[in-house]
Amino acid sequence: MNHLVEDFIYFIQFVEPRSEQTVIAYKRDLKQYVSYLNELEIENVELITYLMIVDYVTSLQSKYKPNTVSRKVTAVKQFHNYCVRYGKVKVDVSEHVQNRARTTQLPKALTVSEINQLLSFEKKESKDFLDYAILMLLFRGGLRVSECIQLKFTQVYQEERWFRIIGKGNKERMVPLTEDAFEALFYYINNIRPTYEKVKSNYVFINQKGNNISRQYVHRMIQLRRAETNLKKKVSAHTLRHTLATTLLEQEVDLRVIQEIFGHADISTTQIYTHVNKDQMKKTYDKYISDPFKKEGK
């Protein structure tokens, strides 16, 4: 069984690549699934039945939150789909296994004053300018942490002030660079980064030792800057991404434009992610209703 799981992980890592975090999560989830099968003394994928998977899902529901269960079930279903697709088995016994719907828990967007507060930390040390540039890209560009730390110079178009972002599944999208984000980024690139670089690197963000910035560094940095600026509201990189989406929607930016900037494959993801507040919804509704009557009255 383990060799099949390894083949599947290789497949989603190199053949039809998923994000690094998805690969890590699926590898962990399937290790748990195989442990369950080992307890049943199931060593051949052909011996797995629909009821075995249902029992496994039931056991997960008593231990984990719905979102976690949903991901673990998806990993199992994707694995069995792979086994059928490449002739390991003839029937996908997971096909009719129900996957509990995820609960959508969007982070609360920050206000303009809260964003300004988070960015207001004193900039004296070189690390301050590094952190400020990262925060500006996460907020102004709506980048995911993985997209930010993996950003390379070949993806930055300085004259045009655009990014070429490589997102989930190696899908590319173009993201504009605002004036303030541009200034923060290139101050770091021109004045701070040269003092960090020990060996030639194409990655934009490196630390004082010359190594690539890690996800852990970004997450920890956000919490440190939040505490430093005495910001009470909880903040994460996802909060910054969500704040940009909400801000764009409130400024009446077309949903399709937001979808393109954020790299959502499906517009429904954008509709959930950029929830409309009640005031904006009413404003849009009033405008929609009143305009036809105004035209008729001319």
C-alpha positions in Angstrom: 0.0 0.0 0.0 2.8 2.4 0.9 4.3 2.2 -2.6 1.0 3.2 -4.1 0.7 6.2 -1.8 4.3 7.2 -2.7 3.4 7.0 -6.4 0.4 9.2 -5.9 2.4 11.8 -3.9 5.0 11.8 -6.7 2.1 12.3 -9.2 0.7 15.4 -7.4 4.1 16.8 -6.8 5.7 16.5 -10.3 3.2 15.2 -12.9 0.1 17.2 -12.1 1.6 19.5 -9.5 -0.4 20.8 -6.5 0.8 23.4 -4.1 3.6 22.4 -1.6 1.2 22.7 1.3 -1.4 20.4 -0.4 1.3 17.8 -1.1 2.4 17.9 2.6 -1.1 17.7 3.9 -2.1 14.8 1.6 1.0 12.9 2.5 0.2 13.2 6.2 -3.5 12.4 5.6 -2.8 9.3 3.6 -0.3 8.0 6.1 -3.1 8.1 8.6 -5.4 6.3 6.2 -2.9 3.6 5.6 -2.4 3.2 9.4 -6.2 2.6 9.6 -6.0 0.0 6.9 -3.1 -1.7 8.6 -5.2 -2.1 11.7 -7.8 -3.9 9.5 -4.9 -6.0 8.0 -5.6 -4.6 4.6 -2.4 -4.6 2.5 -3.8 -4.6 -1.0 -5.8 -1.7 -2.4 -8.1 -4.1 -4.2 -9.4 -5.4 -0.8 -10.6 -1.9 0.4 -14.4 -1.6 0.4 -16.8 1.3 0.4 -17.9 0.5 4.0 -14.3 0.5 5.2 -13.9 4.1 4.0 -17.3 5.1 5.4 -16.2 3.8 8.8 -12.9 5.6 8.5 -14.7 8.9 7.7 -17.0 8.4 10.7 -14.0 7.9 13.0 -12.5 11.2 11.7 -15.7 13.1 12.4 -15.4 12.4 16.1 -11.9 13.7 16.3 -11.5 16.7 13.8 -13.3 19.8 12.7 -15.4 19.7 9.5 -12.7 21.5 7.4 -10.0 19.0 8.4 -12.3 16.0 7.8 -13.2 17.4 4.4 -9.5 17.6 3.5 -8.7 14.2 4.7 -11.6 12.7 2.8 -10.6 14.5 -0.3 -7.1 13.1 0.0 -8.5 9.5 0.2 -10.9 10.1 -2.7 -8.1 11.6 -4.9 -5.9 8.6 -4.0 -8.5 6.1 -5.1 -9.3 8.1 -8.2 -5.6 7.9 -9.1 -5.5 4.2 -8.5 -8.4 3.7 -11.0 -7.0 6.2 -13.5 -3.7 4.3 -13.7 -5.1 0.8 -13.7 -4.2 -0.2 -10.1 -7.8 -1.2 -9.5 -10.9 -1.4 -11.7 -13.5 0.3 -9.4 -13.3 3.5 -7.4 -14.8 2.4 -4.0 -14.6 5.9 -2.7 -16.7 7.4 -5.5 -20.0 7.6 -3.5 -18.4 8.4 -0.1 -19.9 11.6 1.1 -17.6 14.5 1.8 -19.0 16.7 4.5 -19.4 20.3 3.3 -16.8 22.6 4.6 -17.8 25.4 6.8 -16.6 28.7 5.4 -14.9 30.8 8.1 -13.6 33.9 6.5 -11.3 36.1 8.6 -12.5 39.5 9.5 -11.1 42.2 7.2 -9.0 44.9 8.7 -10.1 48.5 8.5 -7.9 51.2 6.9 -6.8 52.4 10.3 -6.0 48.9 11.4 -3.9 48.3 8.3 -2.1 51.6 8.8 -1.5 50.7 12.5 0.0 47.3 11.5 2.4 49.0 9.1 3.3 51.8 11.5 6.2 50.0 13.2 9.4 52.0 13.3 11.8 51.3 10.4 15.4 51.6 11.6 17.0 48.2 11.3 17.4 46.4 8.0 15.0 43.7 9.2 12.3 46.3 9.5 12.5 47.2 5.8 12.4 43.5 4.9 9.3 42.9 7.0 7.6 46.0 5.7 8.2 45.0 2.0 6.7 41.5 2.7 3.7 43.0 4.4 3.1 45.4 1.6 3.2 42.6 -1.0 0.9 40.4 1.0 -1.7 43.2 1.4 -1.3 45.2 -1.8 -0.8 42.2 -4.1 -3.1 39.7 -2.3 -0.3 37.1 -2.4 -0.4 33.9 -0.6 2.6 33.3 1.8 4.0 30.6 -0.5 3.8 32.9 -3.5 5.5 35.7 -1.6 8.5 33.7 -0.3 9.0 31.9 -3.7 9.0 35.2 -5.7 11.9 35.4 -8.1 13.4 38.4 -9.9 12.3 36.9 -13.2 8.7 37.3 -12.0 9.1 41.1 -11.3 8.6 43.5 -14.1 10.0 46.7 -12.7 9.2 49.1 -15.5 5.7 47.9 -16.0 5.2 47.5 -12.2 3.6 44.0 -12.5 4.3 40.6 -10.9 4.0 37.3 -12.7 2.8 35.1 -9.8 3.0 31.3 -9.9 0.1 30.1 -7.8 -1.6 26.8 -7.0 -1.1 24.1 -9.6 1.6 26.2 -11.2 -1.0 28.5 -12.7 0.3 31.9 -13.6 -1.4 35.3 -13.2 -0.3 38.9 -13.5 -0.7 41.2 -10.5 -0.2 45.0 -10.6 2.2 46.6 -8.2 0.9 49.7 -6.4 3.1 52.8 -5.9 3.6 52.3 -2.1 4.3 48.6 -2.5 6.7 49.3 -5.4 8.6 51.8 -3.2 8.7 49.4 -0.2 9.9 46.5 -2.4 12.6 48.3 -4.3 13.9 50.1 -1.2 14.5 46.6 0.3 16.0 45.3 -3.0 18.3 48.2 -3.6 19.4 49.0 0.0 18.9 46.0 2.2 19.1 42.8 0.2 22.7 43.4 -1.1 23.9 43.3 2.5 22.2 40.0 3.1 23.2 38.1 -0.1 26.1 35.7 0.6 25.8 33.8 -2.7 23.9 34.7 -5.8 20.2 34.0 -5.4 17.2 34.6 -7.7 14.8 34.7 -4.8 13.6 38.2 -3.9 13.2 37.7 -0.2 16.2 36.4 1.7 17.2 36.8 5.4 20.4 38.2 7.0 22.1 34.8 6.5 21.3 34.9 2.8 18.8 32.1 3.0 15.3 32.1 1.5 12.6 33.4 3.8 10.4 30.6 5.2 6.7 30.4 5.8 7.3 30.2 9.5 9.2 33.4 9.4 6.4 35.3 7.8 3.7 34.0 10.1 5.9 34.7 13.2 6.8 38.2 11.9 3.1 39.2 11.4 2.4 38.3 15.0 5.4 40.2 16.3 4.5 43.3 14.3 0.9 43.0 15.5 2.1 43.0 19.1 4.6 45.7 18.5 1.9 48.1 17.1 -0.6 47.0 19.8 -3.1 45.9 17.2 -5.9 44.1 19.1 -7.5 42.3 16.2 -6.2 38.9 15.2 -4.1 39.1 12.0 -2.7 36.5 9.6 -1.4 36.6 6.1 -4.8 35.3 5.0 -6.4 38.3 6.8 -4.3 40.7 4.6 -5.3 38.8 1.5 -8.9 38.9 2.5 -8.7 42.6 3.4 -7.5 43.4 -0.1 -10.4 41.4 -1.7 -13.0 43.1 0.5 -11.5 46.5 -0.2 -11.6 45.9 -4.0 -15.2 44.7 -3.8 -16.2 47.7 -1.8 -14.6 49.9 -4.4 -16.9 48.2 -7.0 -14.1 46.5 -8.8 -15.5 43.8 -11.1 -15.7 40.3 -9.6 -13.9 38.9 -12.6 -11.0 41.3 -12.1 -10.7 40.2 -8.4 -10.8 36.6 -9.5 -7.9 37.2 -11.9 -5.8 39.1 -9.3 -6.3 36.4 -6.7 -5.9 33.4 -9.0 -9.2 31.7 -8.3 -10.0 29.0 -10.8 -13.7 29.3 -10.1 -15.7 32.5 -9.7 -17.7 30.9 -6.9 -14.5 30.9 -4.8 -14.2 34.6 -5.3 -17.8 35.2 -4.4 -17.4 33.4 -1.1 -14.0 34.9 -0.3 -15.0 38.4 -1.1 -18.2 38.5 0.8 -20.3 41.7 0.2 -21.1 43.7 3.3 -24.8 44.7 3.8 -24.2 48.4 3.1 -22.5 47.7 -0.3 -25.2 45.1 -1.2 -27.9 47.6 -0.5 -26.1 50.3 -2.5 -25.7 48.0 -5.5 -29.3 46.9 -5.3 -30.6 50.5 -5.1 -28.5 51.5 -8.1 -29.7 48.4 -10.1 -33.4 49.1 -9.3 -33.4 52.8 -9.9 -31.4 53.0 -13.1 -34.0 51.4 -15.4 -36.7 53.7 -14.2 -34.5 56.7 -14.7 -33.8 55.7 -18.3 -37.6 55.3 -19.0 -38.3 58.7 -17.6 -36.0 60.5 -20.0 
